[in-house]
């Protein structure tokens, strides 16, 4: 399998080159045009990325998550949800990188085969980075009005988080 994975990309590149020759396409000009479009897209989404990074840092540095979890702690104890997983559940719709960092900390502190480690893994798979997707992808194609996308995306994340807790409680 390791050898196969090493030759897939070069074989694909050679295939594209031969296909371009066969269709009589100027491959170099097409490559340059694609590279130019990629740079323009990167330039257009750069402000959205900076805004998201800034907003996430302000959110994390404000200590809101810890204060909010302090209020939820008695309820979470009753329904047997570890308090340590909640920052990941709250940040997953906002930032995939932040939730992966929290999951890595959970793995280091509790182990990947612990209940909370398995819960973090299932949670990572059951949800998406809704706000990141809206900010980055919608702005890259010029969508100004998101209409129902935010509400539906956050509702889907809530369902995913709930299902992750239920699946983990039932199977682990």
Buried (B, 14 or more C-beta within 10 A) or exposed (E): EEEEEEEEEEEEEEEBEEEBEEEEEEBEEEEEEEEEEEEEEEEEBEEBBEEBEEBBEEBBEEEEBEEEBEEEEEEBEEEEBBEBBBBBBBBBBBBBEBBBBBBEBBBEEBEBEBBBBBBBBBBBEBBBBBBBBBBBEBBEEEEEEEEEBBEEBBEBBEEBBEBBBEBBEEEB
